Amino acid sequence: MSAIRKIKAGFVGFGEVNTPREFIVGRCAAAIKLLAKEGLELFVAAPVCDDPDGKEAARAARELAQNDFDLLIVCVAGWIPSWAVFSVIEHFKHKPMILWGLSGWRDGDRFITTADQAGTTALRKPMEDMGYKFKYVVNFRGKEPSIDEVMSYADAARAASLLRSAKIGMAGYRDMRLYGTLYDGVSLKAQIGPEIEHFDLLEIYQLMEKSDGKEIAKLSHSLKKRWNFVREPKTGTIENSVKLFLALKEKIQDRKYQAFSFSDVDGIKKLLKFAPAGCMTLLHDELDICSVPENDSLGAVTQLIVKYLTGQVAAYLEFYEFLENGALLGVPDYVPSGIVDGQVAVMPNAFGNFGEGLLNVSKLKTGKVTICRLGYSNGEYSMHIMTGTARTPSKWEEAGWAPPAPQLPSLEIIFDAPVEDFIQKVMSQHYIISYGDNRARFEELCSIMDICVI
């Protein structure tokens, strides 16, 4: 799992001026304690009532404005005239919000309520009509608070915030002259947020030429112990991967990229004369970064979405065959160790006219998975999502590898919905995998960012 910063949330409670203040303060305090226990970093404004002059609302708006946060939690602890709430939250309309209605309490043989849901039901439709981005959550009478719903949306709000400042490195442009890897920079920046920064492979080659020979030798030696080599590589094969890794690492750290893609076939393989799989495997061992080959722009953005929502490594997989109830997905190069079942295994091998590289041939973890892909068409972004069960595939190989051909890292994924529905909407050869059923998290983010869910 990747280390992602805490969710930052503004919090403000509300209750009507004639409701005993201690009821509102106490119940808001209990909600704050619950959120803090879940790990949120909270910026709290004292509860607001509907005083005629609006001084309470103005005070809360000032308190909240002192900090930046991913979302605002609007906690209704009792009946509150809507104007008092809007007087506070209109200053933060650009932020995702949670409209959270609390519930009353039992006193002996009776239940006491402060009409929390009168307040929330008076707010929900006006907030929607005014264009607020929010999730409506209520506590049910006599039940535990709906904290899972709150946290699911809070995770999505954090992801949306992180995407706004994300930077993706792109070595080269449009590998193999593919169309499905292109992107529209203006709409991507405006709606989703990441900046894609292009640079030439010449920069990487120049950095490789300056690599420290002692560092190359030391790291090459350690890899022989760290990885399981299926057979002995040729002289220089490991060193090539290490030199490329050191160059990419320097560029990535210097520019502070959160994700990275590169020209693979028409770039590194064609110009440097070896496959970059060993380098990319090492890159994932050493750096917490998303990566996908072939200048796959929206693939890299999808990886950031998956990482920010799940904390997982967000590896890419490629379609090889469709099954009657799913698909065979694999990679012809590398996978991060985070999805490997056991020790990373590498095989020195060559494909077609390219020189020998370190092909990753590791076994992949199985179980419940979610695959997804961000797409762009006719001015709109969409997210294609499918859940399923991943299992170890039957024996297979890709034609073209030097014999004996390897079994590539792969999974047979049995879909939870008809495969034909998926096939007719498939967006790319690359989809991003995460473990577990994460559909709800992706849908929450899509609701915040106006992304259509497919």
C-alpha positions in Angstrom: 0.0 0.0 0.0 1.2 3.5 -0.8 1.4 6.2 1.9 -1.1 8.8 1.1 -1.6 11.9 3.2 -4.5 12.2 5.6 -7.8 13.4 4.5 -8.2 17.1 5.3 -11.8 18.0 6.2 -13.5 21.2 7.4 -16.3 20.5 9.9 -19.2 22.7 11.0 -22.2 21.8 13.0 -25.7 23.4 13.0 -28.6 23.6 15.4 -31.5 26.0 15.8 -31.2 28.9 18.3 -34.0 27.6 20.5 -32.5 24.1 20.9 -30.5 23.8 24.1 -26.9 24.6 23.1 -25.4 21.7 25.1 -27.4 19.2 22.9 -25.9 20.6 19.7 -22.4 21.0 21.0 -22.3 17.6 22.6 -23.5 15.7 19.6 -21.2 17.6 17.2 -18.3 16.8 19.5 -19.2 13.1 19.4 -19.3 13.2 15.5 -15.9 15.0 15.5 -14.4 12.3 17.8 -15.7 9.6 15.5 -14.1 11.2 12.4 -10.8 11.8 14.2 -10.8 8.1 15.1 -11.0 7.3 11.4 -7.9 9.3 10.8 -9.2 12.6 9.4 -7.3 15.8 9.9 -10.1 18.1 11.0 -10.5 21.9 10.9 -13.4 22.6 13.1 -15.7 25.6 13.4 -17.8 25.9 16.5 -21.5 25.0 15.9 -23.7 27.6 14.3 -27.3 28.7 15.2 -29.7 30.9 13.3 -29.1 34.1 15.3 -31.1 36.9 13.6 -28.0 39.0 12.7 -26.1 36.0 11.2 -23.1 36.6 13.4 -22.7 32.9 14.1 -22.6 32.0 10.4 -20.1 34.8 9.6 -17.9 33.6 12.5 -17.9 30.0 11.3 -17.1 31.0 7.7 -14.1 33.0 9.0 -12.9 30.1 11.1 -13.1 27.6 8.2 -11.4 30.0 5.7 -8.2 29.9 7.7 -7.4 26.4 6.4 -7.4 24.5 3.1 -9.2 21.2 3.1 -10.4 18.5 0.7 -14.0 18.6 1.7 -16.5 20.3 4.1 -18.6 18.2 6.4 -21.9 20.0 7.1 -23.2 18.3 10.3 -26.8 19.0 11.1 -27.4 18.2 14.8 -30.9 19.6 14.9 -33.5 21.7 13.0 -31.8 24.7 11.4 -33.3 27.3 8.9 -31.6 26.8 5.6 -30.4 30.3 5.3 -28.0 29.9 8.2 -26.4 26.9 6.6 -26.0 28.5 3.2 -24.5 31.7 4.8 -21.6 29.5 5.8 -21.2 27.0 3.0 -21.6 29.4 0.1 -18.0 30.5 0.7 -16.8 26.9 0.0 -19.0 26.0 -2.9 -16.0 24.9 -4.9 -15.4 22.1 -2.4 -17.1 18.7 -2.2 -19.3 18.5 0.8 -21.1 15.9 3.0 -24.5 16.8 4.3 -24.7 14.7 7.4 -27.8 14.5 9.5 -27.4 13.1 13.0 -30.0 11.2 15.0 -31.5 11.6 18.5 -30.9 9.6 21.6 -32.8 7.3 24.0 -33.7 8.5 27.5 -35.2 5.7 29.5 -38.3 4.4 27.6 -38.5 7.3 25.2 -36.6 8.6 22.2 -35.6 12.3 22.1 -34.9 14.1 18.8 -33.9 17.6 17.8 -35.4 17.2 14.3 -32.0 16.7 12.6 -33.6 15.3 9.5 -36.1 18.2 9.2 -32.9 20.3 8.8 -31.3 18.0 6.2 -34.4 17.4 4.1 -34.9 21.1 3.9 -31.4 21.5 2.6 -30.9 18.6 0.2 -32.8 19.7 -2.8 -31.8 23.4 -2.6 -28.1 22.3 -2.4 -28.6 20.1 -5.5 -30.5 22.9 -7.4 -27.7 25.4 -6.6 -25.0 23.1 -8.0 -23.3 21.9 -4.9 -21.2 18.7 -5.1 -22.2 16.7 -2.1 -23.2 13.4 -0.6 -26.3 13.2 1.6 -25.8 10.9 4.6 -28.2 10.3 7.5 -28.0 8.4 10.7 -30.9 6.0 11.3 -32.7 6.1 14.6 -31.2 3.6 17.1 -28.4 2.6 14.7 -24.7 3.3 14.6 -23.6 6.4 12.7 -23.1 5.9 8.9 -19.4 6.5 9.2 -18.5 4.2 6.2 -20.6 6.3 3.9 -18.9 9.5 5.2 -15.4 8.0 4.8 -16.0 6.6 1.3 -16.9 10.1 0.0 -14.1 11.6 2.0 -11.6 9.3 0.3 -13.0 10.4 -3.1 -12.7 14.1 -2.1 -9.1 13.6 -1.1 -8.4 11.9 -4.4 -10.0 14.7 -6.4 -7.8 17.2 -4.4 -4.6 15.3 -5.1 -5.4 15.0 -8.8 -5.6 18.8 -9.1 -1.9 19.1 -8.3 -0.6 15.9 -9.8 2.2 15.9 -12.4 2.8 13.1 -14.8 6.2 12.6 -16.6 6.0 11.5 -20.3 9.2 10.4 -22.1 8.5 10.7 -25.8 5.2 11.0 -27.5 2.7 8.6 -29.1 4.6 5.3 -29.1 3.8 3.1 -32.1 1.6 6.0 -33.5 -1.3 4.7 -31.3 -4.5 6.8 -31.1 -6.0 5.5 -27.9 -3.1 6.8 -25.8 -3.5 10.4 -26.8 -5.2 13.1 -24.6 -6.6 16.6 -24.7 -4.5 18.7 -22.4 -6.9 21.6 -21.8 -9.9 19.4 -20.8 -7.7 17.1 -18.7 -6.3 20.0 -16.7 -9.7 21.8 -16.4 -11.8 18.8 -15.4 -9.5 16.2 -13.9 -6.4 18.2 -12.9 -3.1 16.5 -13.8 -0.4 18.2 -15.8 1.4 15.9 -18.3 5.0 17.1 -18.8 6.7 15.8 -21.9 10.5 15.4 -22.3 12.8 13.7 -24.8 14.5 10.3 -24.3 17.7 12.2 -25.1 17.6 13.6 -21.6 17.5 10.1 -20.2 20.3 8.9 -22.5 22.5 11.8 -21.3 21.9 10.9 -17.7 22.7 7.3 -18.4 26.1 8.3 -19.8 26.8 10.1 -16.5 25.9 7.2 -14.3 28.3 6.3 -11.5 30.0 3.0 -12.4 30.4 1.9 -8.7 26.7 2.5 -8.0 25.8 0.5 -11.1 28.0 -2.4 -10.0 26.7 -2.3 -6.5 23.0 -2.3 -7.5 23.5 -4.9 -10.2 25.0 -7.2 -7.7 22.2 -6.7 -5.2 19.6 -7.5 -7.8 21.0 -11.0 -8.3 20.1 -11.7 -4.6 16.8 -9.7 -4.6 15.2 -11.3 -7.7 14.8 -14.9 -8.8 16.6 -15.1 -12.1 15.1 -17.9 -14.2 18.4 -18.2 -16.1 21.7 -16.4 -16.3 21.6 -13.0 -18.2 24.2 -12.0 -20.8 27.0 -9.7 -19.7 25.7 -6.1 -19.5 21.9 -7.0 -19.4 21.5 -6.2 -15.7 23.8 -3.2 -16.0 21.7 -1.7 -18.8 18.6 -1.9 -16.7 20.3 -0.4 -13.7 21.7 2.5 -15.8 18.3 3.3 -17.2 16.7 3.1 -13.8 19.2 5.5 -12.3 18.6 8.0 -15.1 14.8 7.8 -14.8 15.0 8.0 -11.0 17.0 11.2 -11.2 14.5 12.7 -13.6 11.4 11.6 -11.7 12.7 12.9 -8.4 14.0 16.1 -9.8 10.6 16.9 -11.4 8.5 15.4 -8.6 6.4 13.2 -10.9 3.6 11.2 -9.3 3.2 9.0 -12.4 5.3 8.2 -15.5 4.9 6.8 -19.0 7.4 6.4 -21.8 7.9 5.5 -25.5 8.6 1.8 -25.2 8.7 0.1 -28.7 9.6 3.2 -30.8 11.7 4.7 -28.0 13.8 2.7 -25.5 13.7 -0.6 -27.4 14.4 0.9 -30.8 17.0 3.5 -29.7 18.7 1.9 -26.7 18.4 -1.6 -28.1 17.1 -3.4 -25.0 13.7 -3.9 -23.3 13.1 -1.6 -20.2 11.2 -4.2 -18.2 14.0 -4.7 -15.7 14.4 -1.0 -15.2 10.7 -0.5 -14.6 10.5 -3.4 -12.2 13.4 -1.9 -10.2 11.8 1.6 -10.4 8.7 0.2 -8.6 10.9 -1.5 -6.0 12.6 1.8 -5.2 10.0 4.5 -5.8 6.4 4.9 -4.9 5.3 5.9 -8.4 2.7 4.8 -11.0 3.9 3.8 -14.4 2.6 2.5 -17.7 4.3 2.1 -21.1 3.5 3.3 -24.6 2.9 6.9 -23.7 -0.5 6.0 -22.3 -1.7 9.3 -21.1 -5.1 8.5 -19.7 -3.8 5.1 -18.5 -1.4 7.1 -16.2 -4.2 9.3 -15.0 -6.3 6.2 -14.3 -3.4 4.9 -12.2 -3.3 8.0 -10.1 -7.1 7.8 -9.5 -6.8 4.1 -8.4 -3.8 4.9 -6.2 -5.3 7.9 -4.5 -8.6 6.0 -3.9 -7.2 2.7 -2.8 -3.6 3.2 -1.7 -2.6 0.4 -4.0 0.1 0.3 -6.6 -2.3 0.6 -9.5 -0.6 -1.7 -12.0 -1.6 -1.9 -15.7 -2.7 -5.0 -17.5 -3.3 -5.6 -21.2 -5.9 -7.7 -22.9 -4.7 -10.8 -24.6 -7.8 -13.0 -25.0 -11.5 -12.7 -24.2 -13.2 -15.6 -22.5 -16.9 -16.4 -22.6 -17.1 -15.1 -19.0 -14.1 -12.8 -18.7 -10.7 -12.1 -20.1 -7.0 -13.1 -20.1 -5.0 -10.0 -19.1 -1.2 -9.8 -18.8 1.8 -7.7 -19.5 4.6 -8.3 -22.0 7.2 -6.6 -19.7 6.9 -5.8 -16.0 4.7 -5.7 -13.0 5.3 -4.0 -9.6 6.2 -6.3 -6.8 3.1 -5.1 -5.0 0.9 -7.4 -7.1 3.4 -10.3 -7.2 2.6 -13.6 -5.4 5.9 -14.5 -3.9 9.3 -13.4 -5.1 9.8 -11.3 -8.2 11.0 -13.6 -11.0 12.9 -12.3 -14.1 13.9 -14.0 -17.3 16.6 -12.6 -19.6 14.9 -12.7 -23.0 14.5 -10.9 -26.3 11.4 -10.2 -28.5 11.6 -9.8 -32.3 14.5 -7.6 -33.3 15.1 -6.1 -29.9 18.1 -6.9 -27.7 18.0 -8.9 -24.5 16.3 -7.3 -21.5 15.1 -8.5 -18.1 11.5 -9.7 -18.6 9.4 -9.9 -15.5 7.8 -13.3 -15.4 6.3 -13.2 -11.8 3.1 -14.9 -10.7 0.3 -12.4 -9.8 -1.9 -12.3 -6.8 -5.4 -13.7 -7.3 -8.8 -12.9 -5.7 -11.5 -10.2 -6.0 -10.4 -7.4 -8.4 -11.6 -4.2 -10.0 -10.3 -3.1 -13.4 -11.0 0.3 -14.8 -10.1 2.9 -17.4 -10.6 6.6 -17.8 -11.7 7.6 -21.3 -12.5 10.8 -23.2 -14.9 11.2 -26.1 -16.9 14.0 -27.7 -15.9 16.4 -24.9 -16.8 14.2 -22.0 -14.8 12.0 -19.6 -16.1 8.5 -18.6 -14.8 5.7 -16.4 -15.3 2.1 -17.5 -15.4 -0.2 -14.5 -15.7 -4.0 -14.1 -15.3 -6.2 -11.0 -14.5 -9.9 -11.1 -12.5 -12.7 -9.7 -8.9 -13.2 -10.7 -7.4 -16.7 -11.0 -4.1 -18.1 -12.1 -4.3 -18.7 -15.9 -3.8 -22.0 -17.7 -0.5 -22.4 -19.6 -0.1 -20.0 -22.5 2.6 -18.0 -24.3 2.9 -15.0 -26.6 4.4 -15.8 -30.0 7.6 -13.9 -30.9 9.7 -14.4 -27.7 13.0 -16.2 -28.0 12.5 -19.8 -27.0 11.8 -21.1 -24.5 9.0 -18.6 -24.5 8.0 -17.3 -21.1 4.6 -17.4 -19.5 4.0 -13.7 -19.0 2.6 -12.2 -15.7 -1.1 -12.6 -16.2 -4.6 -13.4 -14.7 -7.8 -14.9 -16.0 -10.5 -12.5 -14.7 -14.0 -13.9 -14.5 -16.3 -10.8 -14.8 -19.2 -10.1 -12.5 -21.3 -8.9 -15.4 -21.8 -10.2 -19.0 -18.6 -10.1 -21.0 -20.3 -8.9 -24.1 -21.5 -5.7 -22.4 -17.9 -5.0 -21.5 -16.5 -5.8 -24.9 -18.7 -3.3 -26.7 -17.6 -0.5 -24.4 -13.9 -1.4 -24.0 -11.7 1.8 -24.2 -8.1 0.6 -24.6 -5.7 -2.3 -24.5 -4.6 -1.1 -21.1 -6.8 -1.3 -18.0 -5.7 -0.6 -14.4 -6.2 -3.3 -11.7 -6.8 -2.9 -8.0 -7.6 -5.7 -5.5 -11.0 -5.8 -3.9 -14.4 -4.5 -5.0 -13.6 -0.8 -5.4 -16.5 0.2 -7.7 -18.2 2.3 -5.0 -15.1 4.4 -4.4 -14.6 5.1 -8.1 -18.3 6.0 -8.5 -17.9 8.5 -5.6 -15.0 10.2 -7.3 -16.8 10.3 -10.6 -19.8 12.0 -9.0 -17.4 14.8 -7.7 -15.6 15.3 -11.0 -18.5 14.9 -13.4 -17.2 11.7 -14.9 -19.7 9.4 -16.5 -19.7 5.9 -15.1 -19.9 3.0 -17.6 
